[in-house]
Structure formats: structure tokens, C-alpha cells
Amino acid sequence: LHLWALTVIQAGFNASDQEELHEPCRFSSSNSMNWLLSSYIYSIICILGLVGNVVIIITLTCKTKNKLKIHEVFQLNLAITNLLFTVALAFLIYNELYSWPMGQAACKLLQGSYSINLYSGMLLIAGMSVLHFVSLCSPLYSLTSFIEMKPTFIVCVSIWVFALLLSVPTFYFYQLYVPTTSPQFVCEFQFEDHDLSQIVKVAVPSVQMAVGFFLPLLVIIVCYTSIIIKLLTKKFIPTNRKSTMMGIMLVFVACHLPHNLVLLYDTSTMFQPVECEEADRLHTALSVTEFIAYLQCCLNPVMYGFIGKNFRPAVQDFQPAVTEKLTF
């Protein structure tokens, strides 16, 4: 969906920008790819992400008899943000396919929540990598069982608030309107001032890449480089919990690195004239890599279920209770 926003950004935000384009590009390949992804592939991602993250949230919240551990607090917040991201994505896809029938308030709310969950998910993963580093490489590891939950909750709440602040431009500048190139309503960035639009064209994707990917990636690299050094210097076998967290980090890098590299190239060449064929290929690459990035919301529950064996007993204990309630 960021690709569609970038397409509007590159086409211009006002009439004066559009007048400079004598013959707009058709983007046949990228449009076909967008239609295929929106109509079929994203629906599968939304269903898998919805089911998987609901299971993780129920499994963790049902552990009330045993107080949640610090890493489980991060995992619960990550599952919540992935679930909300999936729900927002489903509504955004529906509205894009059916000319946004839900109104201005839904336009701002859905796009804003999409942005919040994008940032919060990345920052939570960075926080989990720091926790993993501390648990393996710090003397505080022996004290983690005695660390109070209050600082952990403060960190998680701070991440959500920071993500909200980063999403303020999305809430403010997204508008429901009818563009001059189409008779249908769209929910996209809209600006009256040309200079402001030029700034936001670069600022929004730049902040998204810097805070939403490269900063967490830097944290992950530093933490896991230290962990690898620790594993090489001492005969230490990671526990199952730490294997789960490492799997989440690898999924994060594998899913988001391709899209952010393509997005970085697109942002750096945004104001340079390009041929329609090259622009079409770039938009297609953005569509494909964006799809790969969205896979994270349904792959994280797989990390919990198949690598995290500590979730299996909890799920098994939870199933009889649910069956009994349904039978009653």
C-alpha cells in the first residue's frame, strides 16, 4: 500500500505538478501485479496473520496463573501489533479495491493505525534483540527473573507512543478525495502547497526507512555480533527461547531488507526523470518486495509455534478448556 502512495507522490500532489506530465505512464506491469496481490495474495496473508497472532495472544494472556516473563511481554506486544497491522491491511485492501467507501474518518484512522503498527513492530523487534543480548552476554542475566515488570511495560508503552508521534504526518496529510486522473475516491497524501509536498515526498519514506528499518537493523547487528562472539568464545548452547527470538530477528531482516533497499533507491531517484519502462519495473519491484515485507506478520507466529516449544504445552492446555466451553 505504500507503493500506491509512492505512485501518487511521484505523479504529483496538485494540478501544477500534473500539468508537467504530458503523457503519464501506464504502469501496466506494476498495476497487474498490484491487482494480483490485492485480490488474492494479500487475502491469504491477512487470514494467516489474523489466525496466527490471535492464537499467540490467547496463549500468552491465558498464562495468568504464571506471571508473564519479560520476553513474553515483548512477544505479546509484537503479536498485538502484528494483529492490528493485519486488520488495518485487510481494510485498506478492501477500500482500495472498492473505491474507498468508508469515508474520511476511516481513511485517516486506518492509514494512521497502519503506520503506528509498522513502526511499533520494528521497534519492538529491536527491543527483543537487546533483551536477547542482555540475557546471553550480560551479568544481569542471572537477575532477569527478579527484574520487575514495570520497567518492561514502560519501555513497551514508550515504543507505542513514539510510533504514534512518528505517524502524526500520516494522520494529518492523508485525505479522502477524487483525483483528476480518476473518477473514484482515493485515500492518499494530498497537499495544497507544492514546497510542502516536496519535503514530505522525501521525509516520509526517509523516516520510515531510518526508524522503521535501519535503526532496528543496526541494533540487531550490534546485539547479535556480540552474541556470536560470546558463542564462539564459550561453549554455550542457546536455549529454546533464545532460538525463537533469533528466528524472529532473521525473519525481520529477510522480509524487510529487500523492500527497504528498493525503497531507498526509489527515494534517492525520486526527482530524476526516468523512462516509463524503468519506472514500471521499479514499481513492480516495490510491489513484490512489499509483499515479502508483509509476510512477517504471519511468519512470526510460525516462529513461536515451530521453534518455540514452550508455546506447545500452553496451547495443549488451552485446547481442552476451549473444547469444554464450546461443548457446554
C-alpha positions as CSV (number, residue, x, y, z in Angstrom):
1,L,0.0,0.0,0.0
2,H,3.0,2.3,0.5
3,L,3.7,1.6,-3.2
4,W,0.3,3.1,-4.2
5,A,1.1,6.2,-2.0
6,L,4.6,6.5,-3.7
7,T,2.9,6.3,-7.1
8,V,0.7,9.2,-6.2
9,I,3.8,11.0,-4.8
10,Q,5.7,10.6,-8.0
11,A,2.8,11.6,-10.1
12,G,2.4,14.9,-8.1
13,F,0.0,16.1,-5.5
14,N,-1.6,19.1,-7.2
15,A,-2.7,20.3,-10.6
16,S,0.5,22.2,-11.3
17,D,2.6,19.0,-10.9
18,Q,0.3,17.1,-13.2
19,E,0.4,19.7,-15.9
20,E,4.1,19.0,-16.3
21,L,3.4,15.3,-17.3
22,H,2.3,15.4,-21.0
23,E,1.7,11.7,-21.2
24,P,1.5,9.8,-17.9
25,C,3.0,6.4,-17.7
26,R,0.5,3.5,-17.8
27,F,2.5,1.2,-15.4
28,S,0.8,-1.9,-16.9
29,S,3.1,-4.4,-15.3
30,S,3.0,-2.9,-11.8
31,N,-0.8,-2.4,-12.0
32,S,-1.3,-6.0,-12.9
33,M,1.0,-7.1,-10.1
34,N,-0.9,-4.8,-7.6
35,W,-4.2,-6.3,-8.7
36,L,-3.0,-9.8,-8.3
37,L,-1.5,-9.2,-4.9
38,S,-4.5,-7.2,-3.6
39,S,-7.1,-9.6,-5.0
40,Y,-5.6,-12.9,-3.9
41,I,-2.2,-12.9,-2.2
42,Y,-2.8,-10.3,0.5
43,S,-6.1,-12.0,1.5
44,I,-4.1,-15.1,2.4
45,I,-1.6,-13.1,4.4
46,C,-4.4,-11.4,6.3
47,I,-6.1,-14.7,7.1
48,L,-2.9,-16.4,8.2
49,G,-1.7,-13.3,10.2
50,L,-5.1,-13.0,11.9
51,V,-5.3,-16.6,13.0
52,G,-1.7,-17.0,13.9
53,N,-1.4,-13.8,16.0
54,V,-4.8,-14.4,17.7
55,V,-3.5,-17.9,18.8
56,I,-0.3,-16.3,20.2
57,I,-2.2,-13.6,22.1
58,I,-4.7,-16.1,23.6
59,T,-1.8,-18.4,24.6
60,L,0.1,-15.7,26.3
61,T,-2.9,-14.0,28.0
62,C,-4.1,-17.3,29.4
63,K,-0.9,-17.7,31.3
64,T,-2.4,-15.5,34.1
65,K,-1.7,-18.2,36.7
66,N,2.0,-17.9,35.8
67,K,3.2,-14.3,35.6
68,L,4.5,-13.4,32.1
69,K,8.2,-13.2,31.7
70,I,10.0,-10.2,30.3
71,H,10.5,-11.7,26.9
72,E,6.8,-12.8,26.8
73,V,5.7,-9.2,27.4
74,F,7.6,-8.2,24.2
75,Q,6.2,-11.2,22.3
76,L,2.7,-10.3,23.4
77,N,3.1,-6.7,22.3
78,L,4.6,-7.8,19.0
79,A,1.7,-10.2,18.4
80,I,-0.8,-7.4,19.1
81,T,0.9,-5.0,16.7
82,N,1.1,-7.7,14.0
83,L,-2.6,-8.4,14.5
84,L,-3.6,-4.8,14.3
85,F,-1.4,-4.4,11.3
86,T,-3.1,-7.3,9.6
87,V,-6.6,-5.9,10.4
88,A,-5.6,-2.5,9.0
89,L,-4.1,-4.0,5.9
90,A,-7.3,-6.0,5.3
91,F,-9.5,-2.9,5.4
92,L,-7.0,-0.9,3.3
93,I,-7.0,-3.5,0.6
94,Y,-10.8,-3.6,0.6
95,N,-11.1,0.1,0.3
96,E,-8.5,0.3,-2.4
97,L,-10.4,-2.4,-4.4
98,Y,-13.8,-0.7,-4.0
99,S,-13.0,3.0,-4.3
100,W,-12.8,3.7,-0.5
101,P,-16.5,3.6,0.6
102,M,-15.8,4.1,4.3
103,G,-15.3,7.9,4.5
104,Q,-12.8,10.4,5.6
105,A,-12.6,9.3,9.3
106,A,-11.8,5.7,8.3
107,C,-9.2,7.0,5.8
108,K,-7.2,8.7,8.5
109,L,-7.8,6.1,11.1
110,L,-6.8,3.1,9.0
111,Q,-3.8,4.7,7.4
112,G,-2.7,6.1,10.8
113,S,-3.1,2.8,12.6
114,Y,-1.2,1.0,9.7
115,S,1.7,3.4,10.2
116,I,1.7,3.1,14.0
117,N,1.8,-0.7,13.9
118,L,4.5,-0.6,11.2
119,Y,6.8,1.5,13.5
120,S,5.9,-0.2,16.7
121,G,6.5,-3.7,15.3
122,M,10.0,-2.8,14.1
123,L,11.0,-1.1,17.4
124,L,9.6,-4.0,19.5
125,I,11.9,-6.4,17.5
126,A,14.8,-4.1,18.2
127,G,13.9,-4.2,21.9
128,M,13.7,-8.0,21.8
129,S,17.2,-8.2,20.3
130,V,18.5,-6.0,23.2
131,L,16.8,-8.3,25.7
132,H,18.4,-11.3,23.9
133,F,21.8,-9.7,24.1
134,V,21.4,-8.9,27.8
135,S,20.2,-12.4,28.6
136,L,23.2,-14.0,27.0
137,C,26.1,-11.5,27.3
138,S,25.3,-9.5,30.4
139,P,25.8,-10.4,34.1
140,L,22.3,-9.2,34.6
141,Y,21.1,-12.4,33.0
142,S,21.2,-14.1,36.4
143,L,19.0,-11.4,37.8
144,T,16.4,-11.3,35.0
145,S,14.0,-13.5,36.9
146,F,13.9,-10.8,39.6
147,I,13.6,-7.7,37.4
148,E,10.3,-6.0,37.9
149,M,7.8,-5.9,35.1
150,K,7.1,-2.2,35.5
151,P,10.2,-1.0,33.5
152,T,9.4,-3.5,30.8
153,F,5.8,-2.1,30.5
154,I,7.2,1.4,30.4
155,V,9.5,0.5,27.5
156,C,6.7,-1.1,25.6
157,V,4.3,1.9,26.2
158,S,7.1,4.3,25.2
159,I,7.5,2.4,21.9
160,W,3.8,2.7,21.2
161,V,3.8,6.4,22.0
162,F,6.9,7.0,19.8
163,A,5.3,5.2,16.9
164,L,2.2,7.4,17.4
165,L,4.3,10.5,17.2
166,L,6.0,9.3,14.0
167,S,2.6,8.6,12.5
168,V,1.2,12.1,13.0
169,P,2.0,13.2,9.4
170,T,0.0,10.2,8.2
171,F,-3.0,11.2,10.3
172,Y,-2.7,14.8,9.2
173,F,-1.9,14.7,5.5
174,Y,-4.0,11.6,4.4
175,Q,-7.2,12.8,2.8
176,L,-10.2,11.3,1.0
177,Y,-10.6,13.0,-2.4
178,V,-11.2,12.4,-6.1
179,P,-8.0,12.8,-8.1
180,T,-8.1,14.5,-11.6
181,T,-6.9,11.3,-13.2
182,S,-9.6,9.1,-11.8
183,P,-13.4,9.4,-11.1
184,Q,-13.1,7.3,-7.9
185,F,-12.3,8.3,-4.4
186,V,-8.8,7.6,-3.1
187,C,-7.3,7.8,0.4
188,E,-3.8,9.3,-0.2
189,F,-1.5,12.1,0.8
190,Q,-2.8,15.4,-0.5
191,F,-1.2,18.8,-0.3
192,E,-2.1,22.3,-1.3
193,D,1.4,23.7,-1.0
194,H,4.0,22.5,-3.6
195,D,7.0,23.2,-1.4
196,L,5.5,21.2,1.5
197,S,4.7,18.3,-0.8
198,Q,8.4,18.2,-2.0
199,I,9.5,18.0,1.6
200,V,7.1,15.2,2.6
201,K,7.9,13.3,-0.6
202,V,11.4,12.7,0.9
203,A,10.7,12.9,4.6
204,V,8.0,10.3,5.0
205,P,9.8,7.3,3.3
206,S,13.2,8.5,4.8
207,V,11.8,8.4,8.3
208,Q,10.1,5.1,7.6
209,M,13.4,3.6,6.4
210,A,15.6,5.2,9.1
211,V,13.4,4.5,12.2
212,G,11.4,1.6,10.8
213,F,14.2,-0.5,9.5
214,F,17.8,0.7,9.5
215,L,17.8,1.7,13.2
216,P,16.4,-1.7,14.3
217,L,18.8,-3.4,11.9
218,L,21.7,-1.6,13.5
219,V,20.6,-2.7,16.9
220,I,20.2,-6.3,15.7
221,I,23.6,-6.3,14.1
222,V,25.3,-4.9,17.2
223,C,23.5,-7.3,19.6
224,Y,23.9,-10.4,17.5
225,T,27.5,-9.7,16.7
226,S,28.2,-9.7,20.4
227,I,26.1,-12.9,20.9
228,I,28.0,-14.7,18.1
229,I,31.3,-13.6,19.7
230,K,30.0,-15.0,23.0
231,L,29.0,-18.3,21.4
232,L,32.4,-18.7,19.7
233,T,34.5,-17.9,22.8
234,K,32.4,-20.0,25.2
235,K,30.8,-23.4,24.8
236,F,27.3,-22.1,25.2
237,I,24.2,-23.6,23.6
238,P,21.2,-21.2,23.3
239,T,18.0,-22.2,25.0
240,N,14.8,-22.8,23.0
241,R,13.5,-19.3,24.0
242,K,16.6,-17.6,22.6
243,S,16.3,-19.7,19.4
244,T,12.8,-18.4,19.0
245,M,13.9,-14.8,19.4
246,M,16.8,-15.3,16.9
247,G,14.4,-16.7,14.4
248,I,12.2,-13.6,14.7
249,M,15.2,-11.4,14.1
250,L,16.2,-13.4,11.0
251,V,12.6,-13.2,9.6
252,F,12.7,-9.5,10.2
253,V,15.9,-9.0,8.2
254,A,14.9,-11.4,5.4
255,C,11.4,-9.9,4.9
256,H,12.2,-6.2,5.2
257,L,15.7,-5.8,3.7
258,P,14.7,-6.2,0.0
259,H,11.9,-3.7,0.3
260,N,13.9,-1.1,2.1
261,L,16.8,-1.3,-0.4
262,V,14.4,-0.8,-3.3
263,L,12.6,2.0,-1.4
264,L,15.9,3.7,-0.7
265,Y,16.8,3.6,-4.4
266,D,13.3,4.9,-5.3
267,T,13.5,7.8,-2.8
268,S,17.1,8.8,-3.9
269,T,16.0,9.0,-7.6
270,M,12.5,10.4,-7.0
271,F,13.1,13.8,-8.7
272,Q,15.2,12.4,-11.6
273,P,13.5,11.9,-15.0
274,V,13.1,8.2,-15.9
275,E,11.6,6.3,-18.8
276,C,8.2,4.7,-18.3
277,E,9.6,1.2,-18.7
278,E,12.2,1.8,-16.0
279,A,9.6,3.4,-13.7
280,D,7.2,0.4,-14.3
281,R,10.0,-2.1,-13.4
282,L,10.7,-0.1,-10.2
283,H,7.1,-0.1,-9.2
284,T,6.8,-3.8,-9.8
285,A,9.9,-4.4,-7.7
286,L,8.3,-2.3,-4.9
287,S,5.1,-4.4,-5.1
288,V,7.0,-7.7,-4.9
289,T,9.3,-6.6,-2.1
290,E,6.4,-5.0,-0.2
291,F,4.6,-8.3,-0.4
292,I,7.7,-10.1,1.1
293,A,7.8,-7.5,3.9
294,Y,4.1,-8.2,4.8
295,L,4.9,-11.9,5.2
296,Q,6.5,-11.1,8.6
297,C,3.1,-10.6,10.3
298,C,2.2,-14.2,9.6
299,L,5.7,-15.7,9.9
300,N,6.3,-14.6,13.4
301,P,3.6,-16.9,14.8
302,V,5.3,-19.7,12.9
303,M,8.5,-18.9,14.8
304,Y,6.5,-19.3,18.1
305,G,4.8,-22.5,17.1
306,F,7.5,-24.5,15.5
307,I,10.7,-23.1,17.1
308,G,9.2,-22.1,20.4
309,K,8.3,-25.4,22.1
310,N,7.4,-23.5,25.2
311,F,4.2,-22.5,23.4
312,R,3.1,-26.0,22.6
313,P,2.3,-27.1,26.2
314,A,0.4,-23.9,26.7
315,V,-1.6,-24.4,23.6
316,Q,-2.3,-28.0,24.5
317,D,-3.5,-26.9,28.0
318,F,-5.7,-24.3,26.4
319,Q,-7.4,-26.5,23.9
320,P,-9.3,-28.7,26.4
321,A,-10.6,-25.7,28.2
322,V,-11.9,-24.2,24.9
323,T,-13.4,-27.5,23.8
324,E,-15.2,-27.9,27.2
325,K,-16.7,-24.4,26.9
326,L,-17.8,-25.0,23.4
327,T,-19.4,-28.3,24.3
328,F,-21.2,-26.8,27.3
